[in-house]
Amino acid sequence: MRILVLGGTAWLGRTVVQHALDTGHDVTCVARGSDVPTGARLVRADRDRDDALTGVASERWDAVVDVSRTPEHVRRAARDLEPVADRYVLVSTVSVYASQAERGADEHAAVLEPSDDPADYGAAKVACERAVLDAFGPERASIARAGLVGGPGDHTGRSGYWPWRFARAAVTGRPVVVPARTDRPTSVIDVRDLAGWLVGAAEGGRAGVHDVPGEVVTLGQHLEAARAAAGGDVPVVALSDEVLLARGVAPWAGERSLPLWIPDDDHQGMNDRPADRARAAGLARRPLVETLADTLAWEQLQPVHPHGAGLSDDDEAAVRAAG
Ligand SMILES: NC(=O)c1ccc[n+]([C@@H]2O[C@H](COP(=O)([O-])OP(=O)(O)OC[C@H]3O[C@@H](n4cnc5c(N)ncnc54)[C@H](OP(=O)(O)O)[C@@H]3O)[C@@H](O)[C@H]2O)c1
């Protein structure tokens, strides 16, 4: 098949291109940069320009895969490529949902009002989805609402921190600071499994809207998988939500955080989506411990730790000692 990837120079896009090449497809990428996997053809273009896709719109495509979060880019692409492409696969997000409080919700849940501002992430993705559905219709459009993406190459550090922290503790002997409350839901979709889903959607048979998150587990199960991936039985210091917040630890992501820890009840639905529809349509997800082991191997090659998210050794010592 001839697949046009709008993107292909960043993490997920590159993984999609590689997977498509590995499964025998002919892949062309459109991006401003040049770092696409070997074997893919690159058409350099800036989608801020109205005529960016004129060149590729003169060719026939079996499918388009788009990672954009910019409604204007997606509207132009849908306009220019609808006459020449059989299917349009859009990478969307579970951030499109109006409520992140409801647990176990599916694709029928209400979404945010659309916005044209890419900085308004979830609302902008709603606008992107509508542009694709309006142009291609639900039979030729495939909308993949991804959950938190993790795996090798995760520069946000959200999937790498815990296996790295447990592996480090096995060396230093210092106990790992973890949240005491571990019964809340979390999920991580491996970037390679998401790429597999998207290439499958490009091949056909996955039309319409699908949530595509990782398997839902508790934070405690995630931490156990991270500990198993790190291969060490290390001591932990479990601190309550109140204590962690009082000691300046950030939830979820970013600097001085405990990644994936979400104390806010209004966000417990974000990582608790069963994905029945995608599973019925063939979503294949590898075991979490495999994702975390591979992420640890990648993480250990990085020059700085932790990067993107988590507590540094000094931060962690300060959090343990405070109070
Ligand atoms: N990380 C998560 O947990 C998570 C969760 C849910 C969904 N998602 C979705 O997953 C996707 C991630 O995609 P990604 O890893 O490939 O990274 P990305 O940073 O979202 O990719 C942006 C891609 O679009 C291209 N691009 C941006 N502006 C452009 C322009 N003006 N003209 C032409 N090309 C342009 C970039 O290439 P150049 O810069 O080379 O032009 C790059 O290849 C996104 O759709 C995101 O919303 C992520």
The ligand as an SDF file (V2000), in Angstrom:
LIG
                    3D

 48 52  0  0  0  0  0  0  0  0999 V2000
    2.5350   11.6190   24.2400 N   0  0  0  0  0  0  0  0  0  0  0  0
    1.3400   11.2090   24.6190 C   0  0  0  0  0  0  0  0  0  0  0  0
    1.1680   10.6890   25.7330 O   0  0  0  0  0  0  0  0  0  0  0  0
    0.1530   11.3460   23.6720 C   0  0  0  0  0  0  0  0  0  0  0  0
   -1.1180   10.9650   24.1330 C   0  0  0  0  0  0  0  0  0  0  0  0
   -2.1930   11.0200   23.2480 C   0  0  0  0  0  0  0  0  0  0  0  0
   -1.9830   11.4350   21.9450 C   0  0  0  0  0  0  0  0  0  0  0  0
   -0.7570   11.8180   21.5420 N   0  0  0  0  0  0  0  0  0  0  0  0
   -0.5770   12.2330   20.1520 C   0  0  0  0  0  0  0  0  0  0  0  0
    0.4940   11.5240   19.5990 O   0  0  0  0  0  0  0  0  0  0  0  0
    1.0370   12.2930   18.5340 C   0  0  0  0  0  0  0  0  0  0  0  0
    2.5280   12.4460   18.7390 C   0  0  0  0  0  0  0  0  0  0  0  0
    3.1360   12.5580   17.5140 O   0  0  0  0  0  0  0  0  0  0  0  0
    4.7030   12.6180   17.3480 P   0  0  0  0  0  0  0  0  0  0  0  0
    5.3730   11.8780   18.4360 O   0  0  0  0  0  0  0  0  0  0  0  0
    5.0450   12.2320   15.9640 O   0  0  0  0  0  0  0  0  0  0  0  0
    5.1040   14.1170   17.7450 O   0  0  0  0  0  0  0  0  0  0  0  0
    4.6140   15.5430   17.4240 P   0  0  0  0  0  0  0  0  0  0  0  0
    5.6040   16.4310   18.0380 O   0  0  0  0  0  0  0  0  0  0  0  0
    3.2210   15.7480   17.8060 O   0  0  0  0  0  0  0  0  0  0  0  0
    4.7980   15.5550   15.8270 O   0  0  0  0  0  0  0  0  0  0  0  0
    4.6330   16.6440   15.0940 C   0  0  0  0  0  0  0  0  0  0  0  0
    4.9490   16.1960   13.6690 C   0  0  0  0  0  0  0  0  0  0  0  0
    4.2950   17.0820   12.8040 O   0  0  0  0  0  0  0  0  0  0  0  0
    5.2610   17.7520   12.0120 C   0  0  0  0  0  0  0  0  0  0  0  0
    4.9160   19.1740   11.8940 N   0  0  0  0  0  0  0  0  0  0  0  0
    4.6560   20.0360   12.9050 C   0  0  0  0  0  0  0  0  0  0  0  0
    4.4240   21.2590   12.4040 N   0  0  0  0  0  0  0  0  0  0  0  0
    4.5440   21.1600   11.0490 C   0  0  0  0  0  0  0  0  0  0  0  0
    4.4270   22.0720    9.9790 C   0  0  0  0  0  0  0  0  0  0  0  0
    4.1660   23.3890   10.1790 N   0  0  0  0  0  0  0  0  0  0  0  0
    4.6180   21.6280    8.7210 N   0  0  0  0  0  0  0  0  0  0  0  0
    4.9190   20.3240    8.4850 C   0  0  0  0  0  0  0  0  0  0  0  0
    5.0320   19.3980    9.4580 N   0  0  0  0  0  0  0  0  0  0  0  0
    4.8550   19.8250   10.7250 C   0  0  0  0  0  0  0  0  0  0  0  0
    6.5940   17.6150   12.7440 C   0  0  0  0  0  0  0  0  0  0  0  0
    7.6330   17.5930   11.8060 O   0  0  0  0  0  0  0  0  0  0  0  0
    8.6790   18.8050   11.5880 P   0  0  0  0  0  0  0  0  0  0  0  0
    8.8570   19.4840   12.9080 O   0  0  0  0  0  0  0  0  0  0  0  0
    9.8980   18.0900   11.0940 O   0  0  0  0  0  0  0  0  0  0  0  0
    8.0480   19.6860   10.5710 O   0  0  0  0  0  0  0  0  0  0  0  0
    6.4320   16.2430   13.4100 C   0  0  0  0  0  0  0  0  0  0  0  0
    6.8260   15.2100   12.5410 O   0  0  0  0  0  0  0  0  0  0  0  0
    0.3060   13.6050   18.5110 C   0  0  0  0  0  0  0  0  0  0  0  0
   -0.7760   13.5290   17.6200 O   0  0  0  0  0  0  0  0  0  0  0  0
   -0.2240   13.6850   19.9350 C   0  0  0  0  0  0  0  0  0  0  0  0
   -1.3420   14.5210   20.0260 O   0  0  0  0  0  0  0  0  0  0  0  0
    0.3310   11.7780   22.3640 C   0  0  0  0  0  0  0  0  0  0  0  0
  1  2  1  0
  2  3  2  0
  2  4  1  0
  4  5  1  0
  4 48  2  0
  5  6  2  0
  6  7  1  0
  7  8  2  0
  8  9  1  0
  8 48  1  0
  9 10  1  0
  9 46  1  0
 10 11  1  0
 11 12  1  0
 11 44  1  0
 12 13  1  0
 13 14  1  0
 14 15  2  0
 14 16  1  0
 14 17  1  0
 17 18  1  0
 18 19  2  0
 18 20  1  0
 18 21  1  0
 21 22  1  0
 22 23  1  0
 23 24  1  0
 23 42  1  0
 24 25  1  0
 25 26  1  0
 25 36  1  0
 26 27  1  0
 26 35  1  0
 27 28  2  0
 28 29  1  0
 29 30  1  0
 29 35  2  0
 30 31  1  0
 30 32  2  0
 32 33  1  0
 33 34  2  0
 34 35  1  0
 36 37  1  0
 36 42  1  0
 37 38  1  0
 38 39  2  0
 38 40  1  0
 38 41  1  0
 42 43  1  0
 44 45  1  0
 44 46  1  0
 46 47  1  0
M  CHG  2   8   1  16  -1
M  END
$$$$
